[in-house]
Amino acid sequence: MIKTDDLYLDNLKEFVYDDKKVVTYKFLSVYLGVHVNLAKQMLYTFREREKKAGKKIYSLLYVSGLTSKGVGSQDSDDSPGDDGLIEKHIILLCKDSDFDAIKDKFSKLLSVHVYCVSSFPIEDYASLQSIVKKPVEINEQTPSDFGPFTCNNDLKPNNAKVTVTTASDPPPPKVKEEARTESKEPEPEASKKPPVKVQNQSKSKNFFGTQSQAHGSSGSKSVTKKTPNQSSIQSSMSKMKPSVKTEKTPVTGGSKNGNTTSAGKKHQQGGKSQQKSRKRIRLNSDSDSDNAESNKIASVFTSSEDEDAASDDSQESPQSKRKSRIVSSDSEEEIVEEDITSPQDTVTEESKVNVPRKKRVMKTIDKTYTDDEGFLVTKKETVVVTDPEDSNTEMECDVKPEENKPKNGTSPDVVKSMEHVHTSKEQKSNGVPAKKATGLFNGKTTASMFSISTSFID
Amino acid sequence: MRPRLEERVKEEWVPEKVCLKKIADLCEANKTVDGKLGSPVKGQKGKRSSHEQRVAFHEDIIVAIIGTVFKQQPEKPSILLELSEDNPMVPVVPKQKYISDKDYILMEDETTRVRLVALPGCGLVVDEIVNGLVCAVKGKPTIDGKFEVADVIWATPKPAPELKLKLPMEIEMIFVSGLMLGEPGSEESVFVDLLFQYLEGLAGSLKEQSCEIAHQTRVFFLGNSLWRRSNLLAESFSDDLIKNAKTLDSLLDDLSKTMEVFIMPGKNDPCETMMPQPAIHKCIMPKSSRRKSFHSLTNPTRLSMGFPAGQKLDMILNSGENVVDALRNSSLTCPLEMSRRILQWGHLCPTSPDTLPLYPGCSEDFFIINGTLPHIFAVGNQSKFDVIEWNLTKIVSVPEFSKTYSAVVLTKDLEFIELNFRAMLK
């Protein structure tokens, strides 16, 4: 591992001397794909080495500490009323050379580490600004991916009625702590795979307020382990001596566990890279036939009233429609973590998702027929057979018939509301469903807007 | 608010044999003997509710009336005055304060209004109160048709329930406001970056990370997170704003990976500017809105934050415009004091729709503080950090980040600490 360390340091050298860059620990961390704490150490080691070697190296230090009086007598912003009893937490960026003078002003120093190094002295904000203005992002990874913390940051289901005002079911706060404990420990096995498994049934339920769960109850079911490629870090991690928090909330994750496991397979979401997981799912589906993909997508959305979730008619311009479907479903895909309770039978406006995750086998049947007005209608029926209930009934989802003639674009079709499954069956002969549903949709959004707007304060 | 006031009046004043009346009931008692008049304790006084404002003077008659206080302020900018002016080309200088010596107060209830004269020591100081407050006043009508106020009761909500929290808590929360992302000037971005680094837990030594930052799991952005050149509608779709919104979105997205983020709109944010402001829409924050740890709040918001072990912390958060506006209409200068008054008055935006734009057509008044007082009342976008405790409520003024580079941390001991970012650079 020493070799890797050397390698990293060489890299650093290049940056500092050859490129004349100001290298912050964040940048280094993302560039090299290492944990931020390691990056800080690297900067420190580098600085020491160069100093010993007699080279001119400048650095900015990050100093964090408590102070009972305003730090930095240079700053005249302390109000005269500051009687010295008020404790402030100051986070300071100071130059190497100034550190000694400043550290006495703190009543309690919390941390000091190297913020950045450079081969030229940094005197003003402008030089820093150029670095910090553009957020560091390489390969879609940001410094927080290499940070020590993570939390349950699943994507929301799309139909989340965000009535956040009454956060009476507050999100479990323990998640972050837990996650931190976990992620800090060097986990060799985790280094092989990107982090996995973020389910939080209970949390999503809390969020929807469908359960009267005790807040803070047993936090999340699983812990997002955010461990970026740690293979190189393992050795160095041992230096770090992470402090492990002993408290871990029991992994209960609510009572709807049955559904989670199957979902777990499907939705392997890492803390980072939702794209990754998305791609993973896509990959899976790509390997199957078109039908299968549509099945998969459909299975995500299944519910009795969900009729547009299933794939498009494969007979007509599948590509364009599927693409649009993918786009829309992508965002909705990861949604589902179930939310079991939201009733399958009742129609909620945006209820595209909220599907219990049960093992399903979907069969797609194509039915083509000519309707009254002469439109050639192809209807794809996907029948879902679920494990526990082997019924075809509830899970049957019908797709709105795609009309061959008028290609009104995909969006109205996609967006149709589900509730008129039955009515639309009767009306499939006219183009009316399209308009009607969209009208409904519009109406619904306004209704939902009102509902949000009126829940300001309770 | 009337029922609440009536209750309180009954509690406090009725024992003193004070009668609660509508102003119109104080009609001229020519003979009006309805039996009660004779007694010196209860009685009806009056003035005609139409245009004559004569009040029959009766000593020892003490009445209570409930209504809205209307403060007539000649200095208040009025569009009508501006239009009627002969010289419309005079540039209007925005005034700091809308008060003057010529202010006087009226009380208006469902029936009519009466001019109030505040006796010294009654609790109704003309300079300090603002327009639009609902209260009950006790006093008696004067000879010239006004009403002398001897005492006043505000519709103060009951004090917050005792927080039976086991300290230290396990969670710390951070309040930031006035981020003003995208403000031109090179210093800002350095500090914003530093802030986000701190929040994400990237910065700090291992020890600090595990001890301190690990517990900071919630961050609240109270308004004005984006910078806008001006609030004019025409500029609302400027490229700048879009760019800044994108930046903010990616920053928050990143942040949401590590902690819970609550964001509330402010005056500058791309959101409806009229109070109460709805939550920032998903479209503006597409990336962050996807995450469960990201929550978009309305302004103002009342939250009930849960903690492990079943404790709940009741908080009211707002982005500060109501306080700033109320300060303009009052002689008070301290925002914290004004916030305290706001709680005392029981109404979050007393000056709207007068000087603070209010969304029309709301069927109910959302700003009334119902129930009990919150445990925490956080007001954003103020000039500096300060905290007081009143009636078991902690009132904290969160300073504007873009000016002070400070945020506020609610520590485990439920104390507020200022978190100040500095850099020793030019």
Interface residues (C-beta under 8 A of the other chain):
Chain A: Y25 K26 S29 V36 N37 K40 Y62 S64 V71 G72 Q74 D75 D77 S79 I86 E87 K88 H89 I90 I91 L92 L93 C94 K95 D98 I102 L110 S111 V112 H113 Y115 I122 E123 D124 Y125 A126 L128 Q129 V132 K133 P135 E137 T142 P143 S144 D145 G147 P148 F149 T150 C151 N152 N153 D154 L155 K156 V162 V164 T165 T166 A167 S168 D169 P170 P171 P172 P173 K174 V175 K176 E177 R180 K184 N200 K203 S204 F207 A214 H215 G216 K226 M240 K241 P242 S243 K245 G271 K272 Q274 S331 M449 I452 S453 T454 S455 F456 I457 D458
Chain B: E170 I171 S186 E187 S189 V190 V192 D193 L194 Q197 Y198 E200 G201 L202 A203 G204 S205 L206 K207 E208 Q209 S210 C211 E212 I213 A214 H215 T217 R218 T247 S250 L251 D254 L255 S256 K257 T258 M259 E260 F262 P276 P278 A279 K282 S289 R290 R291 K292 S293 H295 S296 L297 T298 P300 T301 R302 L303 S304 M305 G306 F307 P308 A309 G310 K312 I316 L348 C362 E364 F366 F367 I369 N370 G371 K384 T404 V409 I417 E418 L419 N420 F421 R422 A423 M424 L425 K426
